[in-house]
Amino acid sequence: MELLTIQHADFTMTIECGKFDSIWTKAKNNIGEHALHSTYSWTEGVVSVTLNTDEGERPIEKGETASAIFFDNADYPIWVEFADYVKDAQFGSELQGDNERFTFRRHILAGFLNYGNEIGKSEIHLIYETKERTKRFTFSFEVLSTKLNYHEHWRRIIEDIEAEYRMLSLDYMRRTFHGFSPDQNGKTPEIVWWSVFASEQEKFVRACKNIIERPRHRLHGRESYRRADQLKIVPREIENTLAEHRNENGHLYRVEEQIQTNDTQENRFLKFALSQITSKYDALKQRIENLNNVSEVKKQEMRNMLSTLQHLQHNPFFRSVGRYKGMSQESLVLHKATGYSQVYRTWNLLRRGYSLYDGMYRLQTKDIATLYEIWCFIEVSHIVKEKLQLSDTDVDHRNRMEMNGLFTWELGKGEHSRILFKKDNVELAELVYNPKNTERENSDMGMKGLVVRTVPQKPDIVLQLTKNDMSKGMKMTYLFDAKYRIADRQNGVDTPPDDAINQMHRYRDAIYYQEHDENTLKKEVIGGYILFPGDGEPADVEMARFHKSIEEVNIGAFPLRPKDKCNRQLLEDFIEQLINKKSQEIIFKVIPQKGTFVEVGNRVLIGLVTNSSRKGYLQSFKDGNATLYYTGRHFPTTIALQNLHYFMPYFKGEGIRDAYEIMSVRTITSKEVKQIEGDEDTNDLRLAFELRYFRKQYASIQPINTSKMINYTFIDTTFEELDMLVIVDQ
């Protein structure tokens, strides 16, 4: 499909996309048509620019905002048909890989672009040769995401990351860039220095040349000795001396003369700034040239600029200019004079930090998939902190940024990305980003006790919650994996990709726990969950298959995108539930291997439930709605109440079915429960168990062997021994 045509005096450019209709529909469903717009601009020589839409061809003006045509992860074939007088042409990207996709043959330059996961502002550069000279053409536009609103969501992701980890979102050698402005405060990272100077270098060089051609001078008094015939003006103070030696032609007279000099404060500053900038540019240029993907076009541009700077630095003009020693006071020349003001402005800009709010300078960031992954880690950390009701001092950030390649940063992995959540010096939770295998041992997950015996496994986010109710310091492990992908839209809800869900099954099966002094491997991961930039009404999301599976098998997904508080609430509620659950409940809900049992050392009390005068008491147990169980006058002293975890009602003559969690045990009077009719003054004490429905242990009521029942009322047992009580029909 032909999307856009540029008619230029020297060529005709056509931009196409084979699957644009499906891409546009996907983007419109995910973020709304109102956000799918781009601003187009171009350099001189253009006759017309025509945008092809569903409504037909539409001409657009320079700087106009119109429907976007460039999206992430799509192929865009580009055809440039040049006039006959164009002898050679090339694609002028900074990335060599882009240039290699284009070939020039028979006056046609053809190739394709795919921006992958890079979104933001971008440009198409053409460099071509005519009989007269080398010409350049630039076409500017914006590359949008089909999953997130670039104009809103991207900005929020960047702000959240920068608030937590300054400079982590920045990158270099990307196909897209974003506007930023200098900030008086903060660090001046090298990547920002390079980005600012890239925008300022032509103006800086031009300003230096203007100063050298027309420098500011100052008059300087100089003492000299001259013969009488060399004096143009006879100073008054030597008149007597001149009369005294008038017959001595070789006599020298001491005179003061005013001469113009270039050795001014402002010219000294120029010499200093030019030397400093040239040195910095040379160092960074060498580092950038060592990157494998830098195009020859970019390398040649850097060589030319360095050569120009060095040539200026060694200009004879600076031979008479001294060393810069600072300014004793503000200089109006540096602030206002032609040339000087531009040099001073550039030097000042290069010393500043940066603000990611739109400005005239270009800054490149990591691809959106990486940014989304980091943002999800930050969001999970904030939710855990909030649900544990911790202050900033209770969160121990042991994570750090590490230098990655040229002059960009990445978030540390494994041990270097650990966040500990503590209260009164007691560890409550731990969060780790991208635990990695160490070089020493391939099976090591980069986290204490976690091992992988097959191929490496690298989940994005590992959450470990510390539980002390069953075993001191026991950790429950949950995995979250951020995926910047949407598979489909079903019933108004975006769905995660199937392979991402399958990956969570693999993680749970592949990651084990091993004590350092034991050889036994134990299952470790309780559940795994995908975080993806999906959308949908929360009520519809809860009914989606990928969300219902969380309750059933502890594998599923949560839609999570910036500014979507409603679906974020689903993740918040889930993490809060994980934090508040007791160990026994968590482990019992883990599906065991067929033929094996989960041993947690907990006890179950089976108690007789009879029909009493209290209306609906028996029926509430049969319906699974009971919240209270009370005993008779005498409770067996042989049954210890401590560590009594669960209760199962026994229906006389029928059997058992449901399990309840015992929340608390207290004493009440028979009068309170109105168990004894007509005797309201009776005030004997009973035990009352406050209950919460746990699960249906059996599909139907199962008869049991009551021979072990104490006082024909109670059985003290465990889930492990429970099946031994059930009477199996022969």
Phi, psi and omega per residue, in radians:
M1 nan 2.254 3.135
E2 -1.414 2.121 -3.026
L3 -1.789 -0.702 -3.025
L4 -2.643 2.448 3.124
T5 -2.229 2.275 3.094
I6 -1.984 2.066 3.077
Q7 -1.710 1.966 -3.108
H8 -1.983 2.791 3.128
A9 -1.055 -0.495 -3.075
D10 -1.881 -0.180 -3.063
F11 -2.860 2.992 2.980
T12 -2.189 2.116 3.136
M13 -1.849 2.341 3.108
T14 -2.186 2.286 3.121
I15 -1.990 2.258 -3.079
E16 -2.196 2.910 3.008
C17 -2.746 2.100 -3.030
G18 -1.192 -0.572 -3.067
K19 -2.025 0.603 -3.013
F20 -1.139 -0.626 -3.117
D21 -1.041 -0.797 -3.138
S22 -1.212 -0.612 3.109
I23 -1.135 -0.798 -3.142
W24 -1.089 -0.756 3.136
T25 -1.099 -0.742 3.128
K26 -1.088 -0.797 -3.141
A27 -1.140 -0.700 -3.138
K28 -1.127 -0.700 3.124
N29 -1.182 -0.628 -3.059
N30 -1.392 -0.721 -3.010
I31 -2.231 -0.093 3.096
G32 1.623 2.463 -3.066
E33 -1.139 -0.467 -3.099
H34 -1.094 -0.391 -3.093
A35 -1.676 -0.010 -3.041
L36 -1.664 1.131 3.132
H37 -2.305 2.694 -3.096
S38 -2.451 2.673 3.067
T39 -1.780 2.230 -3.090
Y40 -1.890 2.470 3.110
S41 -2.640 2.797 -3.108
W42 -2.765 2.884 3.134
T43 -1.523 -3.096 -2.984
E44 -1.195 2.829 3.096
G45 1.771 -0.117 -3.082
V46 -1.411 2.318 3.083
V47 -1.575 -0.779 3.137
S48 -2.778 2.673 3.033
V49 -2.244 2.158 -3.065
T50 -2.069 2.194 3.107
L51 -1.757 2.248 3.126
N52 -1.718 2.048 3.141
T53 -2.114 -3.129 3.095
D54 -1.062 -0.450 -3.111
E55 -1.561 0.067 3.125
G56 1.908 -2.973 -3.121
E57 -1.302 2.445 -3.115
R58 -2.486 2.075 3.101
P59 -1.241 2.509 3.101
I60 -2.183 2.645 -3.135
E61 -1.698 2.778 3.118
K62 -1.079 2.281 -3.128
G63 1.468 0.053 -3.100
E64 -1.429 2.569 3.039
T65 -1.677 2.184 -3.100
A66 -2.502 -3.067 -3.120
S67 -1.038 2.386 -3.135
A68 -1.295 2.570 3.050
I69 -2.108 -0.332 -3.110
F70 -1.744 2.196 3.104
F71 -2.292 2.866 -3.138
D72 -1.230 2.659 3.039
N73 0.969 0.774 3.077
A74 -2.403 2.542 3.117
D75 -1.542 2.314 3.125
Y76 -2.153 1.697 3.023
P77 -1.140 2.384 -3.117
I78 -2.223 2.242 3.139
W79 -2.094 2.234 3.091
V80 -2.175 1.919 -3.137
E81 -1.737 1.959 -3.057
F82 -1.580 2.799 3.042
A83 -1.208 2.862 -3.051
D84 -1.091 -0.494 -3.074
Y85 -1.401 -0.047 3.068
V86 -1.469 2.066 -3.027
K87 -1.562 -0.510 -3.102
D88 -2.720 2.626 3.138
A89 -2.655 2.628 3.097
Q90 -2.602 2.744 3.047
F91 -1.424 2.304 -2.974
G92 -1.867 0.828 3.134
S93 -1.353 2.724 3.023
E94 -1.219 -0.391 -3.094
L95 -1.681 2.198 -3.117
Q96 -1.097 -0.599 -3.127
G97 -1.047 -0.651 3.095
D98 -1.158 -0.761 -3.109
N99 -1.129 -0.572 -3.131
E100 -1.225 -0.305 3.118
R101 -1.400 -0.121 -3.086
F102 -2.006 2.415 3.087
T103 -2.273 2.574 3.131
F104 -1.958 2.111 -3.129
R105 -2.652 2.291 3.114
R106 0.919 0.844 3.080
H107 1.153 0.299 3.107
I108 -2.153 2.182 3.012
L109 -1.758 2.064 -3.046
A110 -2.322 2.556 3.107
G111 3.112 -2.860 3.133
F112 -2.574 2.752 3.081
L113 -2.132 2.509 2.974
N114 -2.455 2.063 -3.017
Y115 -1.484 0.011 3.141
G116 0.972 -2.292 3.131
N117 -1.701 0.322 3.137
E118 -1.642 2.176 3.135
I119 -2.193 2.767 -3.124
G120 2.298 -2.798 3.133
K121 -1.389 2.534 3.138
S122 -2.604 2.974 -3.122
E123 -2.489 2.572 2.964
I124 -1.821 2.156 -3.132
H125 -1.933 2.290 3.033
L126 -2.088 2.372 3.078
I127 -2.165 2.131 -3.070
Y128 -2.494 2.707 -3.054
E129 -1.864 2.237 2.975
T130 -1.971 3.131 3.132
K131 -1.095 -0.596 -3.059
E132 -1.425 -0.801 -2.989
R133 -2.913 3.081 3.019
T134 -1.497 2.279 -3.121
K135 -2.025 2.709 3.098
R136 -2.274 2.533 3.093
F137 -2.369 2.438 -3.133
T138 -2.279 2.287 3.074
F139 -2.082 2.137 -3.031
S140 -1.921 2.564 -3.107
F141 -2.875 -3.035 3.098
E142 -2.146 2.436 3.067
V143 -1.758 2.128 -3.061
L144 -1.815 2.875 3.072
S145 -1.669 2.518 3.050
T146 -1.512 -0.088 -3.048
K147 -1.990 -0.529 -3.110
L148 -2.257 2.674 3.092
N149 -1.342 1.896 -3.094
Y150 -1.041 -0.667 -3.042
H151 -1.302 -0.283 -3.129
E152 -2.172 -0.992 -3.030
H153 -1.152 -0.747 -3.129
W154 -1.036 -0.764 -3.137
R155 -1.054 -0.733 -3.124
R156 -1.160 -0.720 3.119
I157 -1.062 -0.813 3.138
I158 -1.076 -0.788 -3.118
E159 -1.079 -0.751 -3.130
D160 -1.131 -0.720 3.140
I161 -1.186 -0.778 -3.116
E162 -1.148 -0.562 3.108
A163 -1.162 -0.546 -3.096
E164 -1.615 -0.720 -3.073
Y165 -2.395 1.668 -3.116
R166 -1.076 2.295 3.100
M167 1.359 -0.005 -3.103
L168 -1.222 -0.521 -3.074
S169 -1.404 -0.209 -3.057
L170 -1.376 2.618 3.105
D171 -2.649 -3.129 -3.116
Y172 -2.459 2.798 3.141
M173 1.025 0.921 3.047
R174 -1.953 2.825 -3.142
R175 -1.403 -0.312 -3.113
T176 -2.113 2.825 3.127
F177 -2.537 3.023 -3.097
H178 -2.448 2.648 3.140
G179 -1.332 2.480 3.040
F180 -2.583 2.864 -3.121
S181 -2.240 2.632 3.131
P182 -1.144 2.627 3.129
D183 -2.178 2.359 -3.088
Q184 -1.110 -0.505 -3.069
N185 -1.815 2.962 3.034
G186 1.581 3.084 -3.113
K187 -1.290 2.842 3.035
T188 -2.024 1.452 -3.117
P189 -1.151 2.652 -3.089
E190 -1.045 -0.602 -3.122
I191 -1.131 -0.602 3.098
V192 -1.292 -0.682 3.071
W193 -0.969 -0.854 -3.114
W194 -1.113 -0.735 -3.112
S195 -1.138 -0.727 3.131
V196 -1.145 -0.805 -3.082
F197 -1.175 -0.511 3.085
A198 -1.050 -0.597 3.128
S199 -1.443 -0.440 -3.020
E200 -1.771 -0.226 -2.908
Q201 -1.064 -0.720 -3.134
E202 -1.131 -0.742 3.130
K203 -1.184 -0.624 3.131
F204 -1.142 -0.815 3.141
V205 -1.102 -0.754 3.133
R206 -1.078 -0.704 3.130
A207 -1.142 -0.722 3.117
C208 -1.087 -0.745 3.132
K209 -1.115 -0.709 3.124
N210 -1.082 -0.686 -3.135
I211 -1.176 -0.771 -3.110
I212 -1.099 -0.658 3.139
E213 -1.282 -0.646 -3.108
R214 -2.346 1.267 -3.061
P215 -1.344 2.804 3.004
R216 -1.444 2.264 3.129
H217 -1.875 2.997 2.930
R218 -2.521 2.644 3.107
L219 -1.371 2.417 -3.076
H220 -2.328 2.175 3.127
G221 -1.272 2.292 -3.116
R222 -2.330 2.363 3.123
E223 -1.522 2.324 3.124
S224 -2.544 2.891 3.141
Y225 -2.128 2.171 -3.078
R226 -2.355 2.677 3.020
R227 -1.313 2.893 -3.069
A228 -1.079 -0.648 -3.103
D229 -1.298 -0.179 3.126
Q230 -1.645 -0.088 -3.114
L231 -1.470 2.042 3.074
K232 -1.380 -0.634 3.104
I233 -2.269 2.339 3.134
V234 -1.651 1.928 3.097
P235 -1.103 2.592 -3.087
R236 -1.088 -0.614 -3.027
E237 -1.239 -0.224 3.128
I238 -1.943 0.151 -3.118
E239 -1.031 -0.792 -3.140
N240 -1.112 -0.735 3.132
T241 -1.126 -0.676 3.130
L242 -1.108 -0.715 3.117
A243 -1.159 -0.646 -3.100
E244 -1.164 -0.613 -3.055
H245 -1.969 0.496 -3.039
R246 -1.138 -0.395 -3.138
N247 -1.604 -0.005 -3.118
E248 -1.820 1.702 -3.071
N249 -1.157 -0.435 -3.097
G250 -1.600 0.004 -3.092
H251 -1.207 2.411 3.132
L252 -1.796 2.381 -3.121
Y253 -1.948 2.322 3.130
R254 -1.393 2.156 3.140
V255 -2.344 2.702 3.036
E256 -1.800 2.269 3.091
E257 -2.291 2.610 3.138
Q258 -1.718 2.170 3.108
I259 -2.161 2.776 3.071
Q260 -1.522 2.405 3.135
T261 -2.312 2.612 3.071
N262 -1.541 -0.093 -3.049
D263 -1.418 1.201 3.121
T264 -1.827 2.897 3.092
Q265 -1.031 -0.724 -3.081
E266 -1.179 -0.697 3.123
N267 -1.262 -0.555 3.025
R268 -1.122 -0.690 3.096
F269 -1.124 -0.731 3.104
L270 -1.008 -0.802 3.139
K271 -1.057 -0.748 3.139
F272 -1.149 -0.843 -3.095
A273 -1.121 -0.746 3.139
L274 -1.115 -0.725 3.122
S275 -1.139 -0.763 -3.117
Q276 -1.122 -0.800 -3.101
I277 -1.199 -0.703 3.118
T278 -1.083 -0.757 3.139
S279 -1.104 -0.780 -3.141
K280 -1.141 -0.759 -3.127
Y281 -1.083 -0.740 -3.136
D282 -1.082 -0.768 -3.121
A283 -1.117 -0.805 -3.117
L284 -1.236 -0.599 3.118
K285 -1.050 -0.765 -3.131
Q286 -1.096 -0.659 3.136
R287 -1.213 -0.692 -3.124
I288 -1.217 -0.675 -3.136
E289 -1.097 -0.430 -3.126
N290 -1.342 -0.175 3.070
L291 -1.233 2.469 -3.071
N292 -1.235 -0.521 -2.989
N293 -1.700 0.212 3.115
V294 -1.355 2.261 -3.097
S295 -1.311 2.773 3.104
E296 -1.141 -0.531 3.093
V297 -1.069 -0.793 -3.141
K298 -1.178 -0.724 3.140
K299 -1.075 -0.759 -3.137
Q300 -1.133 -0.667 3.095
E301 -1.071 -0.727 3.130
M302 -1.190 -0.699 3.117
R303 -1.092 -0.763 3.140
N304 -1.079 -0.731 -3.116
M305 -1.173 -0.759 3.129
L306 -1.095 -0.734 3.119
S307 -1.056 -0.718 3.120
T308 -1.115 -0.777 -3.139
L309 -1.108 -0.766 -3.133
Q310 -1.159 -0.653 3.100
H311 -1.088 -0.759 3.096
L312 -1.116 -0.707 -3.090
Q313 -1.092 -0.547 -3.101
H314 -1.746 0.317 3.102
N315 -1.128 2.426 3.141
P316 -0.977 -0.380 3.135
F317 -0.928 -0.649 -3.018
F318 -1.409 -0.081 -3.137
R319 -1.136 -0.565 -3.120
S320 -1.669 0.129 -3.123
V321 -1.803 2.248 -3.081
G322 -1.415 -2.970 -3.090
R323 -1.446 2.404 -3.141
Y324 -1.323 2.232 -3.106
K325 -2.111 0.328 -3.129
G326 1.654 2.965 -3.119
M327 -1.829 2.250 3.096
S328 -1.367 -0.393 3.099
Q329 -2.727 2.934 -3.142
E330 -1.069 2.465 -3.138
S331 -1.898 2.077 3.079
L332 -1.168 -0.509 3.120
V333 -1.089 -0.801 3.136
L334 -1.153 -0.520 -3.093
H335 -1.470 -0.520 -2.961
K336 -2.225 -0.454 -3.027
A337 -1.203 2.546 3.138
T338 -1.033 2.327 -3.139
G339 1.508 -0.985 -3.117
Y340 -1.064 -0.727 -3.097
S341 -1.129 -0.637 3.118
Q342 -1.195 -0.746 3.105
V343 -1.080 -0.786 -3.127
Y344 -1.142 -0.685 3.131
R345 -1.120 -0.812 3.130
T346 -1.076 -0.795 3.138
W347 -1.052 -0.699 3.110
N348 -1.154 -0.723 3.136
L349 -1.069 -0.686 -3.089
L350 -1.248 -0.198 3.121
R351 -1.667 -0.092 -3.003
R352 -1.687 2.893 2.992
G353 -1.391 -2.725 -3.097
Y354 -2.467 2.652 3.023
S355 -2.107 2.281 -3.060
L356 -1.396 0.047 3.027
Y357 -1.297 2.600 -2.978
D358 -0.876 2.337 3.069
G359 -2.626 -3.022 -3.040
M360 -1.491 -0.105 -3.091
Y361 -1.738 2.697 -3.061
R362 -1.731 2.420 3.091
L363 -2.438 2.371 -3.131
Q364 -1.823 2.510 -3.114
T365 -2.140 2.941 3.072
K366 -1.064 2.795 3.137
D367 -1.138 2.736 -2.994
I368 -1.126 -0.534 3.118
A369 -1.124 -0.734 3.103
T370 -1.195 -0.746 3.117
L371 -1.065 -0.722 -3.134
Y372 -1.130 -0.680 3.120
E373 -1.100 -0.807 3.121
I374 -1.126 -0.728 -3.126
W375 -1.092 -0.701 3.108
C376 -1.091 -0.706 3.095
F377 -1.059 -0.755 3.123
I378 -1.130 -0.736 -3.139
E379 -1.099 -0.772 3.125
V380 -1.096 -0.697 3.128
S381 -1.109 -0.686 3.123
H382 -1.164 -0.702 3.139
I383 -1.140 -0.772 3.131
V384 -1.062 -0.781 3.124
K385 -1.056 -0.761 -3.111
E386 -1.153 -0.766 -3.075
K387 -1.299 -0.408 3.045
L388 -1.503 -0.079 3.117
Q389 0.988 0.936 -3.105
L390 -1.870 2.714 3.036
S391 -1.641 3.062 3.133
D392 -1.075 -0.582 -3.120
T393 -1.256 -0.304 3.135
D394 -1.491 -0.128 -3.110
V395 -1.837 2.053 -3.097
D396 -1.749 1.765 -3.135
H397 -1.430 1.830 3.050
R398 -1.798 0.164 3.101
N399 -1.505 2.716 -3.092
R400 -2.658 2.832 3.077
M401 -1.634 2.571 3.141
E402 -2.191 2.509 3.122
M403 -1.121 2.325 -3.096
N404 -2.157 1.843 3.051
G405 1.238 -2.130 -2.964
L406 -1.175 -1.430 3.068
F407 -2.558 0.690 3.067
T408 -2.024 2.947 -3.047
W409 -2.122 2.689 2.982
E410 -2.345 2.749 3.136
L411 -1.307 2.322 3.124
G412 -0.986 2.719 -3.080
K413 -2.051 2.685 3.104
G414 1.086 -2.122 -3.122
E415 -1.060 -0.426 -3.091
H416 -1.561 0.074 3.128
S417 -2.210 0.334 -3.025
R418 -1.316 2.335 2.998
I419 -2.124 2.143 3.137
L420 -1.834 2.365 3.103
F421 -1.938 2.050 -3.041
K422 -2.236 2.711 3.007
K423 -2.431 2.129 -3.090
D424 0.927 0.714 3.100
N425 1.154 0.284 3.073
V426 -1.844 2.164 -3.109
E427 -1.242 2.232 -3.134
L428 -1.885 -0.593 -3.103
A429 -2.758 2.843 3.109
E430 -2.506 2.398 -3.130
L431 -2.208 2.328 -3.086
V432 -2.313 2.395 3.130
Y433 -1.777 2.195 3.033
N434 0.853 1.040 3.053
P435 -1.029 2.404 -3.020
K436 -2.175 2.769 3.045
N437 -1.270 2.433 3.132
T438 -1.445 2.837 3.129
E439 -1.264 -0.423 -3.062
R440 -1.296 -0.664 -3.054
E441 -2.530 2.053 -3.048
N442 -1.117 -0.438 -3.080
S443 -1.445 -0.153 -3.098
D444 -1.369 2.284 -3.122
M445 -1.461 -0.124 -3.057
G446 1.497 0.096 3.074
M447 -2.270 2.484 -3.058
K448 -1.029 2.169 3.049
G449 1.532 -0.285 -3.100
L450 -1.637 2.251 -3.105
V451 -2.327 2.727 3.058
V452 -2.267 2.132 -3.048
R453 -1.627 -0.116 -3.112
T454 -1.980 -2.046 -3.141
V455 -1.570 2.742 -3.115
P456 -1.025 2.486 3.074
Q457 -2.139 2.288 -3.053
K458 -2.301 1.313 3.055
P459 -1.146 2.626 -3.095
D460 -1.215 -0.811 -3.016
I461 -2.347 2.239 3.091
V462 -2.030 2.143 3.089
L463 -1.951 2.150 3.078
Q464 -2.064 2.108 3.123
L465 -1.782 2.246 -3.110
T466 -1.517 2.197 3.122
K467 -2.076 2.274 -3.122
N468 -1.988 0.080 -3.055
D469 -1.373 -0.414 -3.120
M470 -1.927 -0.739 3.106
S471 -2.584 2.314 -3.043
K472 -1.067 2.231 3.081
G473 1.300 0.267 3.131
M474 -1.229 2.349 -3.100
K475 -1.950 2.311 3.057
M476 -1.765 2.176 -3.015
T477 -1.807 2.268 3.096
Y478 -2.260 2.463 -3.119
L479 -1.956 2.447 3.023
F480 -2.204 2.347 3.132
D481 -2.187 2.112 -3.133
A482 -1.495 2.188 3.133
K483 -2.206 2.041 3.097
Y484 -1.473 1.112 -3.109
R485 -2.609 2.599 3.035
I486 -2.284 2.210 -3.074
A487 -1.404 -0.840 -2.993
D488 -2.839 3.110 3.045
R489 -2.244 2.067 -3.099
Q490 -2.212 2.224 3.118
N491 0.936 0.684 3.100
G492 1.368 0.207 -3.103
V493 -2.223 2.280 3.034
D494 -1.230 2.500 -3.118
T495 -2.054 2.581 3.113
P496 -1.362 2.793 3.114
P497 -1.169 2.528 -3.117
D498 -1.078 -0.684 -3.087
D499 -1.160 -0.463 3.083
A500 -1.207 -0.725 3.076
I501 -1.114 -0.736 3.118
N502 -1.067 -0.605 3.133
Q503 -1.094 -0.641 3.127
M504 -1.159 -0.642 3.036
H505 -1.073 -0.710 -3.130
R506 -1.150 -0.751 3.109
Y507 -1.001 -0.824 -3.073
R508 -1.122 -0.560 -3.107
D509 -1.450 -0.426 -2.982
A510 -1.698 -0.403 -3.054
I511 -1.677 2.189 -3.094
Y512 -2.095 2.953 3.052
Y513 -2.006 2.393 3.132
Q514 -2.484 2.160 3.039
E515 -1.156 2.540 -3.061
H516 -1.101 -0.433 -3.085
D517 -1.874 0.236 3.140
E518 -2.235 2.732 3.080
N519 -1.718 -0.173 -3.073
T520 -1.264 2.322 3.046
L521 -1.676 2.461 3.122
K522 -2.242 2.568 3.066
K523 -1.073 2.439 -3.026
E524 -2.066 -0.861 -2.966
V525 -1.387 2.152 3.108
I526 -1.320 -0.807 -3.102
G527 -2.737 2.818 3.116
G528 -2.352 2.427 -2.993
Y529 -2.434 2.346 3.096
I530 -1.518 2.383 2.964
L531 -1.925 2.137 -3.068
F532 -2.468 2.719 -3.027
P533 -1.403 0.870 -3.116
G534 -1.494 3.054 -3.101
D535 -2.491 2.840 3.126
G536 2.655 2.760 3.080
E537 -1.143 2.342 -3.101
P538 -0.900 -0.687 3.133
A539 -1.104 -0.653 3.111
D540 -1.282 -0.628 3.117
V541 -1.091 -0.729 -3.128
E542 -1.099 -0.455 3.130
M543 -1.578 -0.128 -3.132
A544 -1.217 2.620 -3.083
R545 -1.056 -0.719 -3.086
F546 -1.168 -0.353 3.127
H547 -1.657 -0.674 3.125
K548 -1.135 -0.496 -3.123
S549 -1.163 -0.325 3.124
I550 -1.102 -0.780 3.134
E551 -1.212 -0.562 -3.041
E552 -1.444 -0.812 -3.044
V553 -2.286 0.112 3.113
N554 1.109 0.470 3.015
I555 -2.282 2.299 -3.132
G556 3.126 -2.695 -3.052
A557 -2.621 2.724 3.063
F558 -2.256 2.223 2.983
P559 -1.247 2.330 -3.109
L560 -2.557 2.018 3.097
R561 -2.501 2.726 -3.121
P562 -1.030 2.522 3.060
K563 1.194 0.117 3.075
D564 -1.773 1.459 -3.060
K565 -1.247 -0.505 -3.071
C566 -1.162 -0.891 3.133
N567 -1.294 -0.464 3.041
R568 -1.094 -0.551 -3.139
Q569 -1.085 -0.574 3.106
L570 -1.080 -0.741 3.107
L571 -1.202 -0.702 3.111
E572 -1.041 -0.834 -3.129
D573 -1.082 -0.677 -3.107
F574 -1.168 -0.818 3.134
I575 -1.127 -0.657 3.078
E576 -1.082 -0.679 3.109
Q577 -1.132 -0.723 3.107
L578 -1.078 -0.693 -3.115
I579 -1.161 -0.695 -3.030
N580 -1.497 -0.285 -3.103
K581 -1.198 2.527 3.060
K582 -1.424 2.733 -3.091
S583 -1.012 -0.759 -3.091
Q584 -1.055 -0.738 -3.120
E585 -1.156 -0.690 3.140
I586 -1.096 -0.837 -3.060
I587 -1.217 -0.643 -3.140
F588 -1.181 -0.461 3.127
K589 -1.478 -0.137 3.035
V590 -1.287 2.224 -3.094
I591 -1.276 2.050 -3.108
P592 -1.385 2.828 3.031
Q593 -1.149 2.493 3.127
K594 -0.959 2.256 3.115
G595 1.568 -0.045 3.119
T596 -2.054 2.862 -3.137
F597 -2.153 2.622 3.049
V598 -1.605 2.083 -3.115
E599 -1.744 2.081 3.105
V600 -2.199 -0.011 3.059
G601 1.283 0.346 -3.124
N602 -1.687 2.859 -3.071
R603 -2.044 2.680 3.138
V604 -2.185 2.300 3.059
L605 -1.802 2.096 3.033
I606 -1.671 2.179 -3.085
G607 -2.238 2.468 3.141
L608 -1.212 2.317 3.060
V609 -2.079 2.055 -3.137
T610 -1.970 2.857 3.103
N611 -1.365 2.089 -3.108
S612 -2.005 -3.123 3.131
S613 -1.207 -0.284 3.100
R614 -1.266 2.065 -2.998
K615 -1.098 2.226 3.031
G616 1.363 0.107 -3.080
Y617 -1.091 -0.893 3.133
L618 -1.144 -0.717 -3.084
Q619 -1.150 -0.594 -3.136
S620 -1.124 -0.579 3.071
F621 -1.248 -0.662 -3.138
K622 -1.209 -0.464 3.116
D623 -1.531 -0.121 -3.111
G624 1.339 0.428 -3.076
N625 -1.987 0.145 -3.073
A626 -1.235 2.538 3.094
T627 -2.185 -0.083 -3.076
L628 -2.581 2.347 3.006
Y629 -2.234 2.251 3.141
Y630 -2.127 2.587 -3.056
T631 -1.605 3.110 2.996
G632 -1.421 -2.879 -3.079
R633 -1.132 -0.641 -3.004
H634 -1.995 2.033 3.071
F635 -1.805 2.300 -3.041
P636 -1.022 2.265 -3.141
T637 -1.273 -0.230 -3.128
T638 -1.363 -0.205 3.142
I639 -1.681 1.973 3.127
A640 -1.371 2.322 -3.096
L641 -1.394 -0.440 -3.130
Q642 -1.203 2.523 -3.128
N643 1.044 0.472 3.032
L644 -1.613 1.932 -2.916
H645 -1.732 -0.710 -2.982
Y646 -2.288 2.744 3.129
F647 -2.282 2.410 3.059
M648 -2.207 2.145 3.136
P649 -1.279 2.363 3.055
Y650 -1.863 2.107 3.132
F651 -1.615 2.064 -3.014
K652 -0.946 2.238 3.128
G653 1.376 -0.062 -3.111
E654 -2.067 -1.156 3.125
G655 2.550 -2.678 -3.087
I656 -2.154 2.771 3.090
R657 -2.639 -0.954 -2.976
D658 -1.713 2.649 3.066
A659 -2.016 2.376 3.091
Y660 -2.074 2.567 3.035
E661 -1.531 2.308 3.112
I662 -1.447 1.960 -3.104
M663 -1.450 -0.666 3.117
S664 -2.860 2.844 3.092
V665 -2.219 2.285 3.130
R666 -2.501 2.963 3.104
T667 -1.781 2.486 3.062
I668 -2.426 2.891 3.093
T669 -1.628 2.734 3.105
S670 -1.109 -0.482 3.105
K671 -1.128 -0.638 -3.119
E672 -1.128 -0.642 -3.110
V673 -1.620 -0.106 3.112
K674 0.946 0.789 -3.110
Q675 -1.429 -0.534 -3.067
I676 -1.803 2.059 -3.090
E677 -1.289 2.455 3.009
G678 1.224 0.136 -3.135
D679 -2.307 1.167 -3.036
E680 -1.221 -0.270 -3.129
D681 -1.467 -0.190 3.131
T682 -1.124 2.291 -3.000
N683 -2.305 0.525 3.134
D684 -1.278 2.723 -3.028
L685 -1.618 2.531 3.064
R686 -2.272 2.843 2.997
L687 -1.622 2.402 3.092
A688 -2.138 2.200 3.102
F689 -1.766 2.062 3.045
E690 -1.454 2.230 -2.948
L691 -2.079 2.746 2.978
R692 -2.398 2.280 -3.086
Y693 -1.034 2.301 -3.084
F694 -1.869 -1.049 3.131
R695 -2.947 2.887 3.042
K696 -1.544 1.886 -3.078
Q697 -1.209 -0.657 3.120
Y698 -2.245 2.638 -3.107
A699 -1.138 -0.543 3.111
S700 -2.457 2.966 -3.127
I701 -1.132 2.229 -3.105
Q702 -1.922 2.238 3.077
P703 -1.192 2.575 -3.127
I704 -2.252 2.856 3.071
N705 -1.395 1.999 -3.064
T706 -1.657 0.159 -3.082
S707 -1.144 -0.436 3.141
K708 -1.599 0.119 -3.078
M709 -1.274 2.241 -3.133
I710 -1.418 2.220 -3.127
N711 0.927 0.535 3.129
Y712 1.034 0.361 -3.013
T713 -2.273 -0.701 -2.988
F714 -2.228 2.631 2.955
I715 -2.310 2.197 3.096
D716 -1.739 1.939 -3.042
T717 -2.526 -2.903 3.069
T718 -2.323 2.874 3.084
F719 -1.087 -0.570 -3.135
E720 -1.092 -0.624 -3.095
E721 -1.664 -0.022 -2.995
L722 -1.086 -0.757 -3.080
D723 -1.135 -0.366 3.113
M724 -1.237 -0.378 3.131
L725 -1.471 -0.407 -3.066
V726 -1.246 2.319 3.129
I727 -1.502 2.037 -3.135
V728 -1.625 2.246 3.117
D729 -1.148 2.275 3.118
Q730 -1.465 nan nan
